[in-house]
């Protein structure tokens, strides 16, 4: 049987553009993983790794016009959005180069021998080493920043791990272009090209997670797909870490005082955030608790005006469009649900934004309205109108884990209960916002892009400097002669790395 072709498809028309590749067989996946595994030692040199990451950023920028053209043709995200995403992708590659050079990610800790302790301490020297080959599963909604050259790939390479990337079927041509750039960057800096390899196909993704030489995996996508891979990673004879981002509702709570102070501003801000990128951001505010009464009505009015003036858009592919339309129909048909602006089909290939409202007391206990507490990918949000703070507490207690949670509170004067609401939101998400909107994730050292399940499958981040920690494991050397130690752990600190020695920074 011949291998299945991989086609690039135009989401604006649904028509195939070109055949890009063929789906990888089990044998081809095996060769890709073994090739990556065979060159893992080439990434041991931190200087070479940093140079590789910087060169990759430079080459992405040099090829930017071609990459953006291909990505727009496959995702309909538009040149402006993709230009910003390319800049972000290059910036995070350079940021990880800085992390590698600084060396703090090695988390070096040295405790000298101390016989006065009970029990006595031997000489202990701890650092972190790369896990090995990492499987990266590319995302659909960010064809650059969370795909082939994205954060999972960049952080794994920064950790010293070669990567085998499973391309997303929504942008295979873009994936091929970006993989070729990364491989050229490796060659230009003296590294083997096979520190980055690319495979296509659903079955290839399954074979990849099962391969005995794959040591960890990173995934961004749906709950269904991510959970299947997570379970496969755990069911292996030797289970491996699976760092998956699966889905997020990103709840928002608007206090009575906030609505009274600036209902229109909040409605406009919410409308802009939930329709950004045709509602296809993983941080889209998909569920809002807003007060009943006049101030809440003003918020809904402003949201109605904002969403109504938002033009129709093309989703990433027709499968996602169909899922969005089905999800909206299911939710809108529930008792007590209204649609001030009805989301749905705007044409054969486009969708229109909208939102649903429901009394919050419909959501305080298990029932048919539970679908409103699940993510619906696309330009729609749910406004639950609450009458009391007890209703807010009851609904928050039923929410799943999220990437973000937002509190809209008064900016002037006191807002009674705001501190309690912030405390109630904190267990629900990895990033808590006050008087902001969650779309947009800064690539910064203190950033955390993760959250309780199903937002992610591990308590780690896929954005920011600490994303590198996912691909490292600690090792301690005990009473080891200096000459036998890795240079990073030797007494004289010949590489000048940051270290914690006998409990003090050195």
N, C-alpha and C positions, 0 to 999 in steps of 0.2 A: 504494500500500500504506500502510495506517495505521501509525503508530508503535506499537511494542510497549509494553504497559503495564508499569509498575514497581509491584510489589506489596510491601507490608510483610507479613511472614510471622511467625507465632508459633512459635518453635522448640520450645515446650513441647507443642505439638499438631500442628505441621506445617500448620496451617490459615492461609489468607490472612486478614489483618486488614483491609486497606484498600488501594485503589489510591492511590499517593502521587504518581506522575508518569508520564511516558512517556519512553522512551529517546530521547536526543538524536540527531537526524540529523547528517550531515556538515555540512550548511548551518548547523544550530544550533550546533554546536561552533565552526565558523568565526566565527559572530557573537559567541559568548561570548569567544573569544580576541581578536578584534579590539576588542571593547568593553573588555576588560582592558588591552590594549596602548594604547588611546587615552587612558587615564587614568593612565598610569604616572608622568607628571610631577607629578601631585597628591601622590604619596608622597615627593617630594623634601624636604619640610619635616620635619626630625626631630622638632620639637616636636609637630606634628600627628600624626605616626606614633605617638609615645609616648602621646599622649592617646587615640588610636584603640584601641591595644592595651589600655589600662587600662579604657576604656569597654566594650570587648568583654568583659573579665573581669567587670565589674560587671553587665552585662546577662545574661551566662550565669548568674551567681549568682541574679539576680532571676527568671530563667525556670527555675531549677534543678528545681523540683518537676515541671514539665511535661516537661522534657527527660529527667529520670531515669525518669519513668513511661514515656515512649516508648521509651527505650533498653532498659529492662528487658523491655518487651513484645516487643522485636525480638531481644534477645540472651540473655535469661534469666540475665544476670549478677548480678541481685539489687540491691535499693536500696542496701544497705550498701556494696558494692563500687563501685557507680556514683556514690554520694555522694562517696566518696574520690577517684574519678577526676575528677569535676567540679571538686573543690577543687584537684587537681593541675593541671588544664587552665587554670583561672583563674590559678593561681600562676605557671605558665610564661608566660602572656601578660603578666603584670605584670613578671616577670623580664626579658623581652625589652624591655619599655618602659624598664627601667633600663639595659639594655645600649645602647639607642639614645641615651638622654640622656647617658650617660657618654662615648660616642664612641670607645672603644678599638677597636671592631670596624673602624673606618676605617683602622687601622694606618698612621697618617701618619708618614712618614719624610722628613726634609729633609737634604740634603747640600749645603752651600754651595760655591760655586765655589772651587776650590783649585788654583792653577797649579803648586804645588810637587809635586803628585802625578805619578807616571809610569805611564801617560799622565795629563795634566791632567784634573781633574774639572770638568765644567760644573756649573751650579746645577741640582740635581735635586730634584723634589718629588713624592712618591709617596703615593697613597691608594687606597681601594677604592670602586668604584661598583657599583650593582645591575646584575644581568645582564639583567633584563627580565621578561617574563611567565613564571611558574613553574607547571608542571602538578603537582598534588598528587594522589596516588592513595591514598585512605583505606584504613585497615586494618580488618580484621574484629573482632579481639579487643579492641581499645580504641576503642569507638565515639565517644569524646570526645578522649582525650589523644593518639591517633595518627590521628585522622580529621579531620573538617571543621575544628574549631577547634583542632586539635592542634599538635604541635611543628613539623611541616613548614610548615604555614600560618603559624603565629606567627613563626617565624624568617624566612620569606620576606618577610612583610609588614614585619618589623623591618628587613630589609635594604633595603626600598624597592621590593620587587617585587610587583606585583599577582598574584593567584593564580586559576587556574581549577582547581576541585577535581572529580575524578571520584569520585562517591559510591560507597561499597561497597554491593553489592546486599543485604547482610545487615542493614543498618539504614538504609533510605532515608528513613523518616519522621524519624528522629533527625537525619539529614543535612540534610534540608530545614529542620527547626527551627533547627539550629545555624547554617546558612548565613543564615537570615533574621536571626538575632541579630547576626551579624558585619556584615551589610549595614546594619542599623539603627545599629550602633555607628559605622560609617563616616559615615552621614548625620548622626548627632548631633554628630560632631566636624568637620563641614564637608568631608568627603571624598566623592568619588563612590561610590555603592554598588557600581559595577562593579570596584572594587579586589578584590572577592571575587565569583566566580560559581561556579555548581554545575551539573554535567551528570551524567546517568545513562546507563548502558548499556555493555556490553562493546565494541561497535563505536565508541562515543564515546571510550572510553579509547584505542583504537588511533588514531583520527583526531587525538586530542589530542597524542599523542607525535610525530606526523608533521607537525603544523602548523608552518609556517615562522616564525611569530611567537612560538612557545614557545621559551624560551631555556634551560630546565633543567627537571628533573623530580625529584620525590621520591616514593618508593614504599615501602610496607610490606606484605609478603604472601608468597606462595609462591615457591619457586625457579623453578617452571615459568612462572608468570605474570610474575614479575620479570625473568627472563632473556629472555623474548620481548620485553618492552618495552625492556630494555637493548639488545638487538640492534637493535631498530627505531630507537632513539635514535642508535646508532652508524652505522646504514645510511643516515641522512638525507643529502641533498646537503650540508647543513651539520650535522655531528654536534653533539650537545649533551651536557652533563654529565647523567648519570643516577645519582642517589643512591638506591640500592635496598637495603632490608633484606629478605633472602630466606629465611633459615632458619638454625637454630642448634641444635646438639646439647648445648652447654654442659657439657662434661665435668667430672667431679669425680674427684680422686685422694685416696683415704684411705690414709694411711701405716699401717704395722704398729703404730707407736707410738701413733698417734691411736686406732686401733681398740682397742688394749689399754687405753688410758686411759679412753675414753668411748664405747664401742660403742653403748650404748643411746641416749645423747644424739644421736649422729650419725644413727642409724636413725630416731629420731623427727623430727629436723630435716629429714632428707631426705624423709620421707613427707609432712610438711606442705608443703614447697616444691614437690614434683613433682605434688601434687594441687591446689595453689592455683588457683582459677579453673577447676576441672575440667581442669587440666593444659594450659590454653590460653594460657599466658604464653610470649612469645618467649624468655624467659630460664629456662624450666623446665630443671632438671637432668635431662637425658635419657639420660645415660650415666655410669656410676660404676665406677671401678676400685677394688675393695675386696679386702683380703687373704684368701687361703684360710686355713683353720685356725679355731681356737676363737674368737678375737676377732672375726673376720669373720662367723662363724656367729651370734654375739650381735648384731652389727649387723643381719644379715638377719632375725633373730627380732624385733628391735624394729621394723624396717621393716614386717614382716608384720603385727604387731599394730596399728601406726599406720594402714596402708593398709586393713586389714580393717575398721577402725572408721570409715573415711571413708564418708559416705553417697554414694549415686549422684547423678549430676548431669546436667544438660541441656547439650549442646554448642551452639555458636553457631548452627548450622543442621544440617539432616539430611545435606547433602552432606558436611560435615566429620565427622559421626558415622559415615557409611558408610566414609569414608576411614580413620578411626581403627580401626574394626572390621576392615577388610581388612588394614591394616598390622599389627595385633596378630596376626591369624591367620597371616599370612605369616611373621612372626618366630618365633612360638611353635612352628611346624612344623619349624623347622630342627633338625638333629641336635645333641644335647647341650644344647638349651635347655630349661629348666624354668620353671614358673610357680608359685612359692610362693603368690601371690595372682593368680588369673587375671583380667586385665582383659577387659571385653567389654560386651555388651548387658545392661542391668539391667531394661529394659522397652521398650516400643515407641518411646519417645522419649528414654530416658536411657541412660547408660553407667556402669559401675562401674570404679573405679581398680584397678590391679594393677601387678605388675612381673615381669620375666623375669630369670633368671640364666643365665650361660654361663661355661665356663672361658675365661680370657683367652687361652690358647694357641690357641683356635679363631679368634682375630682378628688374629694376628700376621702373617698373609700373606693375599693376595687369595684370595677364595673366596665360597661361597654365604652365609656369615655377614656379608658386607659390609652387608647391610640393617640390621644392628644398629648400624652406624656412621652411620646416616642418621636425621634427625629423624622421629619419629612424633608428630604433633600430637594431644595429648590426654593423659589421666591415666595415663601409663605411663612407666616408666624401665627401663633395662637395667643389671644389676649383673654386671660381668665380674670373676670371682674370679681373682686372680693369685697365683702361687707364688713368683715372683722379681721383683726390680726390672728385670731384663732384659726380662721380659714386659711390664712397664709401659712401658718405653722403646719397645719394638717396636710396641705398640698406639698410643701417643701419636704416633709417627711416621706413622701411617696416618690420623690424624683430619683432617677438613676444617677450614676456618676457622670460628670461632665468635664470638658476642658476648661470652661469658664463659668463664672456666675457673677452677675452684676447687680449692684444696689444703686438705684437712683434715689438720692436723698436731698433734703433741703440744703442749699448752698449758703443761706443766711439764717441766723438764729438757730434755735434748737430743733431737733427732729426726734421727738420721744420714741424710743424703741429702736432707733437706727442701729445702735451698737448690738442689740440682741439679734436683729435681722442679719447683720454682718456675721455674727457668730454662727447663726443657723445656716448661712450659705457656705461658710468655710469648709465644712466636711464634704460638700458636694462637688468641689472642683479643684483644679490645680492652679488656676489663676483667678483672683477675685478683683473685680473692678468696682470703683465707686465713681459715679457721675461720668461715665465714659461708655464706650461701646466696644464689644469684644473683637470685631473684625479688624484684622491687622495684628500681627505678632512680631514684635521687635526682636531682631537677632542680637541679643545682649547677654552679657555674662550672667545676670540675675534672672533671666527669663526661664519660665517653666511652662512647657506645652505638653500637658499630660493631665491625668486625673483619675479618679476611681473608675473601676469598670462600669459600663462598657466604653468609657472614653478611651482608656488605654488598658492594656493587660499587665502593665508593670508600673511601679511608682517612679518612673523615670521621665525624662523630657526628651523630645526629639528636636528641640530648638534651643540654642544657646550653648555656651561653652561646656556645660556639664553633660551634654548629649554624648560626649566621648566616653563617659563612664560606662555606658551600656556594653561596650565592646572590650572591656578590660577585666582582669581578675587579679586579686592580690596574691602575692607570694612572699613568704618570710624566710630569710636565711638565718640559721641559728649557729653561733660559734664558728662562722666560716672564715678562714684566713683571708686577709685583705686581697691577696693576689688572685684568689679564686672568685672573688665577688665581681658582679657586673660593675663597670666603671661608675654607674649612677649611685652605687651603694658604698663605694670605698671611702675610707675615713677622710681622706684629703679633699673629697668632693671635687675631683678634677674637672668636672663639667659645669661647675658653678650652679647646680640646680637648687631650687627651694626645698628645704628639708625641715622636718620636725625632729630635733635631736634632744633626747632626754626631756621631752615635753616642751621644749622651747624652739621657736622659729630660728633657723640658722641660715 
